[in-house]
Each structure stands twice: as C-alpha cells, then as structure tokens.
Amino acid sequence: MITLDEAKSELQKRLDKGATCPCCGQFAKIYNRKLNSAMAYSLILVAKYFEANPWEEWLHVERYLSRKTRATDFYKLKFWGLIEEGPKSSHWKILPLGVAFVNNQVSVPRKASIYNNMLIESSTSTTTIVEALGDHFNYADLMGARLD
C-alpha cells in the first residue's frame, strides 16, 4: 500500500499523458488546448448577437450556436478570459476582453493548459482573431456579414 503523498507524486509525473488516480479512480490529464478557428468563429457569432441585442445579459449559447455551427469548444474560451458562464446552464456572456479580441484590438495566448477544468498555464506565444480563424474563415467577411 502506498501513502497519499506517494500517490499524488506518481500521478503528477503522469499528468501529461494521463493516468488513473490510484486513490479515486478518476482519469487525470493536462490538456493543452489551442484557440482554434471554430472557437474564434463562435466567439464572433456571439459578439454579433450581443451587439444586435444589447439589452440581453446572457445567451443560451448551445441553442443559439447549434443553428449556425457545431461549437462544442465554445465554453473553453473561458480559459482565455473571453467569456463568462451565467447562473443558468449553457448561458454565457462575452467579456470586454472577448469583444476587444473579436474586434482585433488585442491578442491572447495561443494555447492554454487545462487540468480538472481549471487553467493551469497559458502560452507566452499569442494569437489574434485573424490568426485564430486561419484559412477556414475570412475575418473581413465575418465582420461585415449580417447577423441572421
């Protein structure tokens, strides 16, 4: 039998590849996530929604985005400080940094390391919204497009 400290130490060594915790059986892993084109596109859609509906404080993002895109990674934008989760399930709002990012006024870390649904580290390299969109989307077209 090993001690709790020994179990923690062994688990810490294997977090990059992932391992099952010997104490509770939970799979533990550090996930390195890139701010990708789908996340950037979804953020633009949400920003445009709030721009068109300034009286709204929260948006049921799953319901709204499901009609426009498969944005399964949208909620991860919280690790960049771009969005905030609301009091109800699936309700989010865009934060001032998110608006500035959408408007191509700031850059944010390119990657985030996430463990147990918490940010543990951000990359020193940064990205702009245009870079994050990559070749999949045209920033000028998206920003000029009407919100339907």
C-alpha positions, 0 to 999 in steps of 0.5 A: 500500500502506498501513502497519499503523498506517494500517490499524488507524486506518481500521478503528477509525473503522469499528468501529461499523458494521463493516468488513473488516480490510484486513490479515486479512480478518476482519469487525470490529464493536462490538456493543452488546448489551442484557440482554434478557428471554430472557437474564434468563429463562435466567439464572433457569432456571439459578439454579433448577437450581443451587439444586435441585442444589447439589452440581453445579459446572457445567451443560451449559447448551445441553442443559439450556436447549434443553428449556425455551427457545431461549437462544442469548444465554445465554453473553453474560451473561458480559459482565455478570459473571453467569456463568462458562464451565467447562473443558468446552464449553457448561458454565457456572456462575452467579456470586454476582453472577448469583444476587444479580441473579436474586434482585433484590438488585442491578442491572447495566448495561443494555447492554454493548459487545462487540468480538472477544468481549471487553467493551469498555464497559458502560452507566452506565444499569442494569437489574434482573431485573424490568426485564430480563424486561419484559412477556414474563415475570412475575418473581413467577411465575418465582420461585415456579414449580417447577423441572421 
